[in-house]
């Protein structure tokens, strides 16, 4: 007669510890408390496993799932016509997408050209003209009394 803890019993039978403790509290699985811990007889656990259905439902009140309809039954009337219209729309979108991608490529090339021009102007500008020198005192705040 070997005794098991709820953790060992759960590991042995492949159930969760919560399931084992629930069975103990509902008195489906006989167990005794020894020193503040539950002790389950191995024979009682084997008998409980044999009596328990292999796959118990969590909620007996839950209705069964409806059967899955086949694809032919699932398709509404006129679906093939709408599908062909959608594929034509898809081809039109592909053409527009291709045109937009070409436009984006041209814009990227133009941006790179402009960046090159800006870099060249910046190189030429920094060597020729020094930055302007501020004239007089500037007011830091328009309502300040000091000028």
C-alpha positions, 0 to 999 in steps of 0.5 A: 500500500503506497501513498501518493501526494496530490502532485505525484498522483497528478503526474502519475495519471496525467491530470492536473493537481487541481483536478486531483484536489477537486476529486478529493473535495467532492469525495470522488477520490478517497484520501486521508490527511496526514500531517496537513497533507493529503495522502492518496492510496495508489489502488484508490487512484487506479480505481478512480482513473478506471471509473473516470471517462477518458475525456470528461467535458469541463461543462456538461451544460455546454451544447455540442458544437454544430457540424461543419458544413461542406464548402458546396453548402456554404457558398451562397448563390451568385458567389462565383459571379462575385468572385470573378468580379473581385478577381477583375478588381484585383487585376486592376489593383495590381496594375495601379500598384505597379504604376505607383511603384514605378512612380515611387522609384522615379521620385526616389531617384529625383530625391537622390539627385536633389540631395546630391545638388544640396551637398554640392551647394553646401560644399561650395557655400561653406568655403566662400561666405562666413556666417552673418554677424548679429547687429546690436542687442536682441530682445529676448522677450517682447515685454521685457523692460530692458533692451 
